[in-house]
Amino acid sequence: MAMDNETRDFLTDLEEAMDQALLGKPSRHIRFSEEIGNPELKRLADKAARLFSDVHEASKMADELARGRLGGFCPSHGNMLAGPLRRMQAQFSAFTRDIDAFLCGRGAPKMQEDGELFRAVNELISRMADTSAGGAAWDTGVFTTTDTDREINVTDSGWRHQILAAANEPTLMVIGVDEFGTVVYANLPGKALLAGREHLRPGAVQKEEDFLLAYLCDLHVGKPDYPVLAQVSNAAADQWHRVASDSFSLPNGQRLFLHMADDITDWKLCEERLEPDVDVDPLTGMLNRRAGLGVLKTLQTNASGVKHCVAFISIDNLKRVNDTYGHNEGDEYIRTVADVLKNCEQPAEIAIRYGGDEFFLVFRDCELAAAKRALLHMRKKMDTIKKESGKPYKMSFSYGVNIFGGNFKQPLEDMPDSVDAHMYINKTGK
């Protein structure tokens, strides 16, 4: 297969970066995407650069953990590859707190995971508790409110460990409130969110003031079923948080509500950028095959007696253009035809790139004669572009058109072959 210089250079750079990554070395940046003209290579370069960056950050964090450094390097928030390492950091931090507690003569909760390391830690905790004169106090934790000296005693070491593990997440906001809405616990990010507030009660904070705190204040209205998992955003939808809330019964009869919030703005904005890419063909801006067939299926399901017209279009001589003038010129030919199909004076409502040199156009609630007139107009537009551009090759397309919907109940999978038969007649008639 013929390959242009830009593609060859890009693949060479990509292979070199992959070799560096496999050796555990930082991968140098893939060629700056601004220097790449091919849009498909540009998209691949952006994703490769992001992947190599995330792998490098995860490797750096793993190295820090291997050296026993728990408060060192922190990967970027959107790095999903580093998720297990963040959990490992939280577990090791909780283990470090347990050791400090032992050294100070206090007890510690058992670890909740089931790996060999955590089983060994739990055995150590059990043995030290058995040999300690004050063993009965090992399962007791104390939380003090921010506005009084009142203490809430907690005897369930399992979820006490859950709070300790969450508290060590540097980006996770953890806030605990009692049944009266009084704040009884907050880690450092949680305190920053509270900004001095001592209560989270319904209506205490307005969305315009702080959408996350407003959500937490109003969470208990209607007494939701716990645990609660939600994603909340501000009015502009440019700030997002993932919230996990749960409720616990305390030995003294009170209830504790534990809220954990994580900023997921980077992830949501990344999702918004990627969602259109899933459905859109990058070269033409049309719906891709998967999304287009989904639209056709929806139209077929909701036909309700309405007739549509579907045209199957094939670019003429695309292979010859690719072989003679190169794939960049072939891509330009494809884009030119796609622009005509999308932007003619009588445009189809739905344009789909079926694959390679093939397209579907859907004319909704349209008679067959009107669809044929629109297609003839598009082909005349191609003739005009050919004359004005001075291209050394013929620029045209062939098409077939048929009824879709209404009383025509043709299976969706048979439609390409049916319309293709009409297109063959159109080709041979040229």
RODREN-881437 format. One record per residue (C-alpha): residue in three letters; y, x, z. Coordinates in nm, 2 decimals. Each point is the difference from the previous one (the first is absolute). Last residue first. Layout:
# residues N
<ala; <Y; X; Z>>;
...
***
This chain:
# residues 430
<lys; <0.70; -2.36; -1.79>>;
<gly; <-0.25; -0.28; -0.01>>;
<thr; <-0.28; 0.21; 0.14>>;
<lys; <0.20; 0.07; 0.31>>;
<asn; <0.08; -0.37; 0.06>>;
<ile; <-0.36; -0.11; -0.05>>;
<tyr; <-0.10; 0.26; 0.25>>;
<met; <0.27; -0.13; 0.24>>;
<his; <-0.16; -0.35; -0.01>>;
<ala; <-0.34; 0.14; 0.09>>;
<asp; <0.17; 0.20; 0.28>>;
<val; <0.13; -0.33; 0.15>>;
<ser; <-0.36; -0.12; 0.05>>;
<asp; <-0.13; 0.34; 0.12>>;
<pro; <0.28; 0.04; 0.25>>;
<met; <-0.05; -0.36; 0.13>>;
<asp; <-0.37; 0.02; 0.07>>;
<glu; <0.04; 0.13; 0.36>>;
<leu; <0.25; -0.28; 0.08>>;
<pro; <-0.25; -0.27; -0.08>>;
<gln; <0.13; -0.25; -0.27>>;
<lys; <0.10; -0.33; 0.15>>;
<phe; <0.24; -0.11; -0.27>>;
<asn; <0.12; -0.35; 0.12>>;
<gly; <0.32; 0.15; 0.13>>;
<gly; <-0.04; 0.37; 0.06>>;
<phe; <0.02; 0.28; -0.27>>;
<ile; <0.06; -0.05; -0.37>>;
<asn; <-0.04; 0.29; -0.23>>;
<val; <0.19; 0.30; -0.14>>;
<gly; <-0.11; 0.31; -0.19>>;
<tyr; <0.22; 0.30; -0.06>>;
<ser; <0.06; 0.31; -0.21>>;
<phe; <0.26; 0.26; 0.08>>;
<ser; <0.26; 0.20; -0.19>>;
<met; <0.17; 0.34; -0.03>>;
<lys; <-0.09; 0.19; -0.31>>;
<tyr; <0.03; 0.38; 0.03>>;
<pro; <0.27; 0.25; -0.07>>;
<lys; <0.25; -0.16; 0.25>>;
<gly; <0.34; -0.06; -0.16>>;
<ser; <0.12; -0.17; 0.32>>;
<glu; <0.21; -0.27; -0.17>>;
<lys; <-0.27; -0.10; -0.26>>;
<lys; <-0.28; -0.01; 0.26>>;
<ile; <0.21; -0.19; 0.25>>;
<thr; <0.07; -0.27; -0.27>>;
<asp; <-0.37; -0.03; -0.09>>;
<met; <-0.08; -0.04; 0.38>>;
<lys; <0.25; -0.28; 0.02>>;
<lys; <-0.18; -0.17; -0.29>>;
<arg; <-0.32; 0.02; 0.21>>;
<met; <0.17; -0.16; 0.29>>;
<his; <0.13; -0.29; -0.21>>;
<leu; <-0.36; -0.05; -0.14>>;
<leu; <-0.12; -0.02; 0.36>>;
<ala; <0.26; -0.26; 0.10>>;
<arg; <-0.09; -0.21; -0.30>>;
<lys; <-0.37; 0.02; 0.09>>;
<ala; <0.08; -0.12; 0.36>>;
<ala; <0.20; -0.30; -0.13>>;
<ala; <-0.29; -0.10; -0.23>>;
<leu; <-0.25; 0.01; 0.28>>;
<glu; <0.20; -0.22; 0.23>>;
<cys; <0.13; 0.14; 0.32>>;
<asp; <-0.03; -0.10; 0.37>>;
<arg; <-0.01; 0.37; 0.09>>;
<phe; <0.00; 0.27; -0.27>>;
<val; <-0.24; 0.27; 0.13>>;
<leu; <0.01; 0.34; -0.17>>;
<phe; <-0.30; 0.23; 0.02>>;
<phe; <0.01; 0.37; -0.10>>;
<glu; <-0.22; 0.26; -0.16>>;
<asp; <0.08; 0.36; -0.10>>;
<gly; <-0.17; 0.16; 0.30>>;
<gly; <-0.08; -0.27; 0.25>>;
<tyr; <0.08; -0.37; 0.06>>;
<arg; <0.37; 0.06; 0.04>>;
<ile; <0.12; -0.34; 0.11>>;
<ala; <0.31; -0.20; -0.08>>;
<ile; <0.07; -0.34; 0.16>>;
<glu; <0.29; -0.23; -0.09>>;
<ala; <-0.02; 0.08; -0.37>>;
<pro; <0.34; 0.09; -0.15>>;
<gln; <0.18; -0.20; -0.27>>;
<glu; <0.30; 0.23; -0.05>>;
<cys; <-0.23; 0.30; 0.05>>;
<asn; <0.01; 0.19; 0.32>>;
<lys; <-0.36; 0.04; 0.12>>;
<leu; <-0.19; 0.03; -0.32>>;
<val; <0.27; 0.22; -0.15>>;
<asp; <0.01; 0.23; 0.30>>;
<ala; <-0.38; 0.03; -0.01>>;
<val; <0.01; 0.10; -0.37>>;
<thr; <0.25; 0.28; 0.08>>;
<arg; <-0.19; 0.11; 0.31>>;
<ile; <-0.33; 0.03; -0.20>>;
<tyr; <0.18; 0.21; -0.27>>;
<glu; <0.15; 0.22; 0.26>>;
<asp; <-0.34; 0.06; 0.15>>;
<gly; <-0.13; 0.09; -0.34>>;
<glu; <0.29; 0.25; -0.04>>;
<asn; <-0.10; 0.16; 0.33>>;
<his; <-0.36; -0.02; -0.11>>;
<gly; <0.04; 0.23; -0.30>>;
<tyr; <0.14; -0.04; -0.35>>;
<thr; <-0.31; -0.01; -0.22>>;
<asp; <-0.28; -0.09; 0.24>>;
<asn; <0.21; -0.23; 0.21>>;
<val; <0.16; -0.17; -0.30>>;
<arg; <-0.34; -0.05; -0.16>>;
<lys; <-0.14; -0.14; 0.32>>;
<leu; <0.29; -0.25; 0.02>>;
<asn; <-0.05; -0.12; -0.36>>;
<asp; <0.09; -0.37; 0.07>>;
<ile; <0.07; -0.11; 0.36>>;
<ser; <-0.23; -0.28; 0.10>>;
<ile; <0.11; -0.34; 0.13>>;
<phe; <-0.19; -0.29; 0.16>>;
<ala; <0.21; -0.31; 0.02>>;
<val; <-0.05; -0.28; 0.25>>;
<cys; <0.15; -0.34; -0.04>>;
<his; <0.03; -0.25; 0.29>>;
<lys; <-0.09; -0.37; 0.02>>;
<val; <0.07; -0.20; 0.31>>;
<gly; <-0.28; -0.24; 0.10>>;
<ser; <0.01; 0.09; 0.37>>;
<ala; <-0.04; 0.38; -0.08>>;
<asn; <-0.01; 0.11; 0.36>>;
<thr; <-0.34; 0.18; -0.02>>;
<gln; <0.07; 0.14; -0.35>>;
<leu; <0.35; 0.11; 0.09>>;
<thr; <-0.14; 0.18; 0.31>>;
<lys; <-0.27; 0.17; -0.20>>;
<leu; <0.26; 0.12; -0.25>>;
<val; <0.21; 0.14; 0.28>>;
<gly; <-0.30; 0.19; 0.14>>;
<leu; <-0.08; 0.13; -0.35>>;
<gly; <0.35; 0.14; -0.01>>;
<ala; <-0.03; 0.17; 0.34>>;
<arg; <-0.32; 0.18; -0.09>>;
<arg; <0.11; 0.09; -0.35>>;
<asn; <0.34; 0.14; 0.09>>;
<leu; <0.31; -0.22; 0.02>>;
<met; <0.27; 0.15; -0.23>>;
<gly; <0.24; 0.29; 0.09>>;
<thr; <-0.12; 0.18; -0.32>>;
<leu; <-0.11; 0.34; 0.12>>;
<pro; <-0.05; -0.07; 0.37>>;
<asp; <-0.22; -0.31; -0.05>>;
<val; <0.09; -0.23; 0.29>>;
<asp; <-0.22; -0.17; 0.25>>;
<val; <-0.09; 0.28; 0.25>>;
<asp; <0.33; 0.18; -0.06>>;
<pro; <0.19; -0.31; 0.12>>;
<glu; <-0.18; 0.03; 0.34>>;
<leu; <0.06; 0.38; 0.03>>;
<arg; <0.37; 0.00; 0.07>>;
<glu; <-0.02; -0.29; 0.24>>;
<glu; <-0.30; 0.16; 0.17>>;
<cys; <0.20; 0.32; 0.05>>;
<leu; <0.28; -0.20; 0.15>>;
<lys; <-0.25; -0.15; 0.24>>;
<trp; <-0.15; 0.33; 0.09>>;
<asp; <0.33; 0.17; 0.07>>;
<thr; <0.12; -0.30; 0.21>>;
<ile; <-0.31; 0.01; 0.22>>;
<asp; <0.17; 0.06; 0.33>>;
<asp; <-0.26; -0.06; 0.27>>;
<ala; <0.02; -0.25; 0.28>>;
<met; <-0.23; -0.03; 0.31>>;
<his; <0.05; -0.29; 0.24>>;
<leu; <-0.19; -0.05; 0.32>>;
<phe; <0.03; -0.32; 0.19>>;
<leu; <-0.11; 0.02; 0.36>>;
<arg; <-0.11; -0.31; 0.19>>;
<gln; <0.01; -0.05; 0.38>>;
<gly; <-0.29; -0.10; 0.21>>;
<asn; <0.00; 0.31; 0.23>>;
<pro; <-0.29; 0.15; -0.19>>;
<leu; <0.19; -0.01; -0.33>>;
<ser; <-0.08; -0.22; -0.29>>;
<phe; <0.08; 0.16; -0.33>>;
<ser; <0.19; -0.11; -0.31>>;
<asp; <0.01; 0.17; -0.34>>;
<ser; <0.26; 0.09; -0.26>>;
<ala; <-0.03; 0.20; -0.32>>;
<val; <0.32; 0.02; -0.21>>;
<arg; <0.04; 0.17; -0.34>>;
<his; <0.37; 0.06; -0.08>>;
<trp; <0.20; -0.02; -0.31>>;
<gln; <0.36; 0.08; -0.11>>;
<asp; <0.13; -0.06; -0.35>>;
<ala; <-0.09; -0.37; 0.00>>;
<ala; <0.37; -0.09; -0.01>>;
<ala; <-0.05; -0.26; 0.27>>;
<asn; <-0.18; 0.25; 0.23>>;
<ser; <-0.38; 0.04; -0.01>>;
<val; <-0.30; -0.10; 0.20>>;
<gln; <-0.37; 0.08; -0.05>>;
<ala; <-0.24; -0.17; 0.24>>;
<leu; <-0.30; 0.04; 0.22>>;
<val; <-0.03; -0.22; 0.31>>;
<pro; <-0.29; 0.04; 0.25>>;
<tyr; <0.05; -0.25; 0.13>>;
<asp; <0.03; -0.37; -0.09>>;
<pro; <0.36; -0.10; -0.01>>;
<lys; <0.17; -0.18; 0.30>>;
<gly; <0.25; -0.21; -0.20>>;
<val; <0.29; 0.24; 0.09>>;
<his; <-0.16; 0.32; 0.12>>;
<leu; <0.11; 0.20; -0.31>>;
<asp; <0.36; -0.10; 0.03>>;
<cys; <0.11; 0.32; 0.19>>;
<leu; <-0.23; 0.22; -0.21>>;
<tyr; <0.15; -0.14; -0.33>>;
<ala; <0.35; 0.04; 0.12>>;
<leu; <-0.08; 0.36; 0.10>>;
<leu; <-0.12; 0.07; -0.35>>;
<phe; <0.29; -0.18; -0.18>>;
<asp; <0.27; 0.18; 0.20>>;
<glu; <0.36; -0.15; 0.01>>;
<glu; <-0.03; -0.22; -0.30>>;
<lys; <-0.33; -0.13; 0.13>>;
<gln; <0.16; -0.11; 0.32>>;
<val; <-0.11; 0.14; 0.34>>;
<ala; <-0.05; -0.20; 0.33>>;
<gly; <-0.11; -0.31; -0.19>>;
<pro; <-0.35; 0.00; 0.17>>;
<arg; <-0.02; 0.28; 0.27>>;
<leu; <-0.04; 0.37; -0.03>>;
<his; <0.15; 0.14; 0.32>>;
<glu; <0.13; 0.34; 0.12>>;
<arg; <0.21; 0.10; -0.29>>;
<gly; <0.13; 0.36; 0.01>>;
<ala; <-0.03; 0.08; -0.37>>;
<leu; <-0.33; -0.19; -0.03>>;
<leu; <-0.09; 0.18; -0.32>>;
<ala; <0.06; 0.35; 0.16>>;
<lys; <-0.20; -0.11; 0.29>>;
<gly; <-0.29; -0.09; -0.23>>;
<pro; <0.02; 0.34; -0.17>>;
<leu; <-0.02; 0.17; 0.34>>;
<asn; <-0.28; -0.21; 0.14>>;
<ala; <0.07; -0.34; 0.16>>;
<tyr; <-0.13; -0.17; 0.30>>;
<val; <0.09; -0.29; 0.24>>;
<val; <0.25; -0.19; -0.22>>;
<thr; <0.07; -0.34; 0.15>>;
<gly; <-0.09; -0.29; -0.23>>;
<phe; <-0.12; -0.22; 0.29>>;
<glu; <-0.37; 0.03; -0.09>>;
<asp; <0.03; 0.38; 0.03>>;
<val; <0.12; 0.24; -0.27>>;
<gly; <-0.15; 0.31; -0.15>>;
<ile; <0.16; 0.19; -0.28>>;
<val; <-0.15; 0.26; -0.23>>;
<met; <0.19; 0.14; -0.31>>;
<leu; <-0.22; 0.22; -0.22>>;
<thr; <0.16; 0.30; -0.17>>;
<pro; <-0.10; 0.28; 0.23>>;
<glu; <-0.34; -0.15; 0.08>>;
<asn; <-0.06; 0.11; 0.36>>;
<ala; <0.08; -0.33; 0.15>>;
<ala; <-0.27; -0.16; -0.21>>;
<ala; <-0.27; 0.21; 0.16>>;
<leu; <0.13; -0.06; 0.35>>;
<ile; <0.02; -0.38; -0.07>>;
<gln; <-0.35; -0.01; -0.13>>;
<his; <-0.12; 0.21; 0.30>>;
<arg; <0.13; -0.27; 0.23>>;
<trp; <-0.19; -0.24; -0.22>>;
<gly; <-0.33; 0.15; 0.11>>;
<ser; <0.11; 0.10; 0.35>>;
<asp; <0.01; -0.36; 0.11>>;
<thr; <0.14; 0.02; 0.36>>;
<val; <0.37; -0.06; -0.07>>;
<asn; <0.24; -0.03; 0.29>>;
<ile; <0.34; -0.15; -0.08>>;
<glu; <0.27; 0.16; 0.22>>;
<arg; <0.34; -0.15; 0.10>>;
<asp; <0.26; 0.27; 0.06>>;
<thr; <0.25; -0.20; -0.20>>;
<asp; <0.20; 0.02; -0.33>>;
<thr; <-0.22; 0.22; -0.23>>;
<thr; <-0.33; -0.13; 0.12>>;
<thr; <-0.26; 0.23; 0.14>>;
<phe; <-0.35; 0.04; -0.15>>;
<val; <-0.29; 0.12; 0.21>>;
<gly; <-0.35; 0.10; -0.09>>;
<thr; <-0.31; -0.03; 0.21>>;
<asp; <-0.35; 0.10; -0.11>>;
<trp; <-0.01; 0.33; 0.19>>;
<ala; <0.10; -0.15; 0.33>>;
<ala; <-0.35; -0.06; 0.13>>;
<gly; <-0.08; 0.36; -0.06>>;
<gly; <0.23; 0.13; 0.27>>;
<ala; <-0.25; 0.22; 0.16>>;
<ser; <-0.07; 0.14; -0.35>>;
<thr; <-0.36; 0.10; -0.08>>;
<asp; <-0.08; -0.32; -0.19>>;
<ala; <0.34; 0.00; -0.18>>;
<met; <-0.05; 0.35; -0.11>>;
<arg; <-0.35; -0.09; -0.14>>;
<ser; <0.13; -0.31; -0.18>>;
<ile; <0.29; 0.18; -0.16>>;
<leu; <-0.22; 0.28; -0.12>>;
<glu; <-0.24; -0.25; -0.15>>;
<asn; <0.29; -0.17; -0.17>>;
<val; <0.11; 0.33; -0.15>>;
<ala; <-0.35; 0.07; -0.13>>;
<arg; <-0.03; -0.34; -0.15>>;
<phe; <0.34; 0.05; -0.16>>;
<leu; <-0.10; 0.33; -0.16>>;
<glu; <-0.34; -0.14; -0.13>>;
<gly; <0.17; -0.30; -0.16>>;
<asp; <0.01; -0.35; 0.14>>;
<glu; <0.37; -0.08; 0.03>>;
<gln; <0.15; -0.17; 0.31>>;
<met; <0.09; 0.30; 0.21>>;
<lys; <-0.03; -0.06; 0.38>>;
<pro; <0.31; -0.06; 0.21>>;
<ala; <0.14; 0.28; 0.22>>;
<gly; <0.02; 0.07; 0.38>>;
<arg; <0.27; 0.18; 0.19>>;
<gly; <-0.02; 0.34; 0.19>>;
<cys; <0.28; 0.16; -0.20>>;
<leu; <-0.25; 0.22; -0.19>>;
<phe; <-0.21; -0.31; -0.08>>;
<ala; <0.31; -0.18; -0.14>>;
<asp; <0.09; 0.30; -0.22>>;
<ile; <-0.35; -0.01; -0.14>>;
<asp; <0.02; -0.37; -0.07>>;
<arg; <0.34; 0.05; -0.17>>;
<thr; <-0.16; 0.27; -0.22>>;
<phe; <-0.27; -0.25; -0.10>>;
<ala; <0.26; -0.26; -0.08>>;
<ser; <0.17; 0.26; -0.23>>;
<phe; <-0.33; 0.08; -0.16>>;
<gln; <-0.06; -0.37; -0.07>>;
<ala; <0.35; -0.04; -0.15>>;
<gln; <-0.03; 0.31; -0.21>>;
<met; <-0.34; -0.13; -0.13>>;
<arg; <0.16; -0.33; -0.09>>;
<arg; <0.27; 0.19; -0.19>>;
<leu; <-0.26; 0.20; -0.17>>;
<pro; <-0.18; -0.32; -0.11>>;
<gly; <0.33; -0.12; -0.15>>;
<ala; <0.09; 0.32; -0.18>>;
<leu; <-0.13; -0.12; -0.34>>;
<met; <0.24; -0.30; 0.03>>;
<asn; <0.31; 0.22; -0.04>>;
<gly; <0.28; -0.26; 0.00>>;
<his; <0.14; 0.12; 0.34>>;
<ser; <0.03; 0.36; -0.11>>;
<pro; <-0.23; 0.24; 0.19>>;
<cys; <0.08; 0.12; 0.36>>;
<phe; <-0.02; 0.37; 0.07>>;
<gly; <0.00; 0.10; 0.37>>;
<gly; <-0.06; -0.22; 0.31>>;
<leu; <-0.37; 0.03; 0.03>>;
<arg; <-0.05; 0.38; -0.05>>;
<gly; <-0.36; 0.08; 0.08>>;
<arg; <-0.04; 0.25; -0.28>>;
<ala; <-0.24; -0.23; -0.18>>;
<leu; <0.26; -0.27; 0.04>>;
<glu; <0.26; 0.21; -0.18>>;
<asp; <-0.24; 0.08; -0.28>>;
<ala; <-0.08; -0.37; -0.04>>;
<met; <0.37; -0.07; -0.02>>;
<lys; <0.05; 0.26; -0.28>>;
<ser; <-0.30; -0.13; -0.19>>;
<ala; <0.14; -0.36; 0.02>>;
<glu; <0.34; 0.12; -0.12>>;
<his; <-0.16; 0.19; -0.29>>;
<val; <-0.21; -0.30; -0.10>>;
<asp; <0.30; -0.23; 0.01>>;
<ser; <0.21; 0.24; -0.22>>;
<phe; <-0.29; 0.04; -0.25>>;
<leu; <-0.03; -0.38; -0.02>>;
<arg; <0.37; -0.06; -0.05>>;
<ala; <0.02; 0.27; -0.27>>;
<ala; <-0.30; -0.15; -0.17>>;
<lys; <0.16; -0.35; 0.01>>;
<asp; <0.33; 0.12; -0.15>>;
<ala; <-0.18; 0.20; -0.26>>;
<leu; <-0.22; -0.29; -0.10>>;
<arg; <0.31; -0.22; -0.05>>;
<lys; <0.17; 0.26; -0.21>>;
<leu; <-0.32; 0.05; -0.20>>;
<glu; <0.00; -0.37; -0.09>>;
<pro; <0.37; 0.01; -0.07>>;
<asn; <-0.02; 0.29; -0.25>>;
<gly; <0.33; 0.18; 0.02>>;
<ile; <-0.08; 0.23; 0.28>>;
<glu; <0.29; 0.21; 0.13>>;
<glu; <0.11; -0.26; 0.25>>;
<ser; <-0.35; 0.00; 0.14>>;
<phe; <0.05; 0.35; 0.13>>;
<arg; <-0.31; 0.20; -0.09>>;
<ile; <-0.26; -0.03; 0.27>>;
<his; <0.13; 0.14; 0.33>>;
<arg; <-0.18; 0.30; 0.14>>;
<ser; <-0.32; -0.08; 0.18>>;
<pro; <-0.01; 0.14; 0.35>>;
<lys; <-0.33; 0.19; 0.05>>;
<gly; <-0.32; -0.14; 0.13>>;
<leu; <-0.20; 0.15; -0.28>>;
<leu; <-0.07; -0.35; -0.15>>;
<ala; <0.38; -0.06; 0.01>>;
<gln; <0.07; 0.32; -0.20>>;
<asp; <-0.26; -0.10; -0.26>>;
<met; <0.15; -0.35; -0.03>>;
<ala; <0.35; 0.15; -0.05>>;
<glu; <-0.13; 0.22; -0.28>>;
<glu; <-0.18; -0.29; -0.17>>;
<leu; <0.32; -0.21; 0.02>>;
<asp; <0.21; 0.28; -0.15>>;
<thr; <-0.25; 0.04; -0.29>>;
<leu; <-0.01; -0.37; -0.05>>;
<phe; <0.38; -0.02; -0.02>>;
<asp; <0.02; 0.29; -0.25>>;
<arg; <-0.26; -0.17; -0.23>>;
<thr; <0.17; -0.34; 0.02>>;
<glu; <0.34; 0.16; -0.09>>;
<asn; <-0.15; 0.21; -0.28>>;
<asp; <-0.16; -0.30; -0.18>>;
<met; <-0.37; -0.07; 0.00>>;
<ala; <-0.22; -0.08; -0.30>>;
<met; <-0.34; -0.14; 0.10>>;
***
